[in-house]
Amino acid sequence: MRVVAKIGSSSLTDERGVINRNTIARLCDQTAALRAEGHEVLIVTSGAVSSGVAALGLASRPTDMPTLQALAAAGQPRLMEVYGAELGRHGIVPGQALLVPHDFVNRRQYLHARQTLVRLLELGCVPIVNENDAIADDEIRFGDNDRIAALVSHLVSADVLVLLTDTPGLYTADPRTDPTATLITDVYSDDPLLSVNAGGTGSNRGSGGMASKLSAARIASWSGVRTVIAKSSLDNVLQRAVRGEPGIGTTFHERDRKLSARKLWIAFAAATDGRIVVDAGARDALVNRGVSLLPAGIVEVSGEFEDGDNVDIAGPDGAVFARGMVTVSASAARSVAGRRTSELPTDMAPEIVHRDDLVILP
C-alpha cells in the first residue's frame, strides 16, 4: 500500500511549542515498520511555526503573517533535523517537499510535484511534506495541513490517508462537554456526516481542528482514498489504521467517483470570492446535463472576484449546489447576467464558468 500519514502541531509539540521528539520517534518507528512490511509511506507534518516560536524563545504564537512566515523559516530546518535523526536510526533517508496551492492548480506544477514525490519513494526515501509557510501568501495558502495531506494522497494515488491528531476521532457530540458523546467508527461516501460543521481549531498551536479533518476526509473520499482519523498517542496507531483495524478511530470510506486534482481544489480546498445565483433551469442543466454556466441563467452576482477566482453557485432557493472557477470578473458577470449568448460582447467568452472548472457538490 501507499500510505500518507499526517501529524499536526498539537500532537508534535508541547504547550510552549517545543517539538516533542518522542512523538516524532514513535511516528518514525511505525513508518519503518510499515516499510518493512512492503508499504510506501509519505509523512505530511506540521510544526514549523511552533518550532520557530520555541527556537526564538517567544512567549506565545504571534498572529501577523510576516512574523509567522519568519518563524516557519526558522523552525522548518529544526523540524527536519529531528525527522532526519529519527528516520536515520532505521537507515531511512527523508526528503523534504514544501508545497503551495499553485502546485495542485497548475497542471505542469502538479506533474512536477507528483514526479518528485514518486521518485523519492522509488529511491527508498520517506518524503516529508509541509506547506511552504515561509513564502505562502495568506490569500492563497492552504491554511492547514489536513487539506495538503488529502491533496497529496490524490497526487500520489495513495491507498490510505491517516490523520493523526490529539483526539480519538469524530464523535456524535463534543466529548469535552457532552458525556453521552460516542465515537463514530465509520462514515460512508453518501453519509450526511461528510457535510457537517464540526467546529474550529482544536489547539492554539495549530491551524486545523475537526472541521479541517472532515474537509480533508471529503477530499480524500472523492479521490478514492480511505481516510482514518485516529489518536497519535495510541500504540502502533499507524499500522493498525493501515490494516483497517475496527474501532481504531473514525474511518471515512472512499467513493467510487473520483475528481481530478483541479476539481478537488475548486470544490474543497480553495476559498470562494463571490456567489452567483442561477435560475431553476440553469441549475437543472448544470446538475443533470454537465454543461457550462452561461450568462442567460444568472439571476444575481455578489462579491468581488476576478478571472480565475472561485465562486459558489446557488439555486433560486439560495442553497449552494456547485463551485466553479470563473472566466470573467464580477463586474463583467453582472453586466451580462440574463443575456443570451448572441447578445454578449464579441470579445467575451460565452461561458462564465466552463464545465471543466465546475464541480457539483455532494
Number of C-alpha atoms within 10 A of each C-alpha: 15 19 25 27 24 27 25 25 27 24 23 26 22 14 12 16 27 18 26 15 15 11 16 22 17 18 25 23 18 18 26 21 16 19 18 10 11 11 14 22 25 28 25 25 25 28 26 28 28 32 29 27 26 21 16 11 12 13 10 14 19 13 8 8 15 14 15 20 21 16 24 25 19 21 23 23 15 18 23 17 11 16 23 20 17 22 21 13 13 13 12 18 18 24 20 19 16 15 19 19 20 13 16 24 17 13 13 12 15 17 13 14 20 19 13 14 23 19 13 19 17 11 10 16 21 26 23 21 24 23 24 20 24 21 15 17 14 12 9 12 19 22 19 21 26 31 26 25 30 33 24 25 26 25 20 17 17 22 19 26 33 30 29 28 24 20 18 20 23 26 18 13 15 14 14 7 8 10 9 10 14 14 15 17 18 15 19 15 19 12 13 10 17 19 14 11 12 20 11 12 15 16 15 15 25 23 18 23 22 21 19 22 26 23 21 26 31 27 30 31 26 23 26 22 26 24 31 28 27 25 22 24 16 13 11 15 21 29 16 16 23 22 11 15 12 12 16 19 27 23 26 25 23 24 17 11 10 17 17 13 20 19 21 23 21 24 27 17 23 21 17 17 16 18 22 26 22 27 17 16 12 23 21 14 14 21 14 10 10 14 17 19 23 23 24 20 20 26 18 16 20 16 12 13 20 17 14 14 20 25 28 23 26 22 20 16 10 12 11 16 16 21 25 28 25 23 21 19 15 22 14 16 22 17 12 19 20 18 14 13 16 8 12 16 10 9 6 13 14 20 16 25 25 17 15 14 18 26 25 16 13 14
